[in-house]
């Protein structure tokens, strides 16, 4: 059994979910354009911690300066986008809701494109991306919320704000230098974990970890989100505060993820569906499962992206190729999906 009668994860399920991202990361650590054997990885780890051993410098640099930060970023963004997708689906009681619902991804993409256009450093691009992602969700919330308005108004406002920032991205691409800036913007928008370093993680990881942590702590209250207004009132929970915290955390996680690796689709839609089929709709199990499976999924996809061909494949292309048919199969097997 994956969970008990209360909806909590069983002990075997907890162990599996804890080990899954770790085992996946270790398994792919040596895979890439330069394949590194397990013995070399062990020798490099011994050299790193004890200073003893003889490992080529190229192997050490590849493992600790290229692959380790990249795997850490894949773990963070996979977990973050999955949890955000789970939160938005419950918030809007809509199985097709994604981290893009409130225009966050489009706003963050515009910020990054603007940063590239202005010649900002990688950290500067992260900051502008995060800033405009936050601005996008603020505009969505101001436009769609209010007395007598339901969550559907917020969704419609998010679609409009997302369209606005998508148009602004097109405007930035139109004005960018076609030789240098335009290719960089276009490639970034396709999603990539290439060029990740510890400095990027230092700035981008805290918002993701904080957002995931808060959603994890309030996961038992998130079971109220898909309920009707009358049912929620009878529970005595301040639903406005709960929705506000959920939106802020999911937005923070999404904006930070997009600011570091570009737009990565399907993760926030596909992984929560898989987790619901495996563990049910109780957020006591659903949130931890989304963290674990989302992190492992992104690590696997990124490994394929950087090792399947001589030129790196953009992440969003792979997630769409994998996600679309897999999602169709899931829907046909389950006969549809409900919250």
NORCOR-V660868 format. One record per backbone hydrogen bond with DSSP energy under -0.5 kcal/mol. NH is the residue of the N-H (numbers start at 1). CO is the residue of the C=O. If there is no record, write none. Layout:
nh = [NH,NH]
co = [CO,CO]
This chain:
nh = [4,7,10,14,15,16,17,18,19,20,21,22,23,24,25,26,27,28,29,29,31,35,36,41,42,43,44,45,46,47,48,49,50,51,51,52,60,61,62,63,64,65,66,66,67,68,70,71,72,73,74,75,76,77,78,79,80,81,82,83,84,85,86,87,88,89,90,91,92,94,97,101,103,107,108,109,110,111,112,113,114,115,116,117,118,119,120,125,126,127,128,129,130,131,132,133,134,135,136,137,138,139,140,141,142,143,144,145,149,153,154,155,156,157,158,159,160,161,162,163,164,165,166,167,168,169,170,171,172,173,174,175,176,182,184,185,186,187,188,189,190,190,191,192,196,201,202,203,204,205,208,209,210,211,212,213,214,215,216,217,218,219,221,222,223,224,225,227,232,233,234,235,235,236,236,237,239,242,243,244,245,246,247,248,249,250,251,252,253,254,255,256,257,258,259,260,260,261,262,264,265,267,269,270,271,273,274,275,276,277,278,279,280,283,285,286,287,289,290,291,292,293,294,295,296,297,298,299,300,301,302,303,304,305,306,307,308,313,315,316,317,318,319,320,321,322,323,324,325,326,327,328,329,330,331,332,333,334,335,336]
co = [8,4,2,10,11,12,13,14,15,16,17,18,19,20,21,22,23,24,25,26,28,33,30,37,38,39,40,41,42,43,44,45,46,46,47,46,56,57,58,59,60,61,61,62,62,63,66,67,68,69,70,71,72,73,74,75,76,77,78,79,80,81,82,83,84,85,86,87,88,89,94,98,100,103,104,105,106,107,108,109,110,111,112,113,114,116,115,121,122,123,124,125,126,127,128,129,130,131,132,133,134,135,136,137,138,139,140,141,146,150,150,151,152,153,154,155,156,157,158,159,160,161,162,163,164,165,166,167,168,169,170,171,172,177,180,181,182,183,184,185,186,187,188,261,193,197,198,199,200,201,204,205,206,207,208,209,210,211,212,213,214,216,218,218,220,221,222,224,228,229,230,231,232,232,233,232,237,238,239,240,241,242,243,244,245,246,247,248,249,250,251,252,253,254,255,256,257,257,258,262,263,265,266,266,267,269,270,271,272,273,274,275,276,281,282,282,283,285,286,287,288,289,290,291,292,293,294,295,296,297,298,299,300,301,302,303,304,305,191,190,314,314,315,316,317,318,319,320,321,322,323,324,325,326,327,328,329,330,331,331]
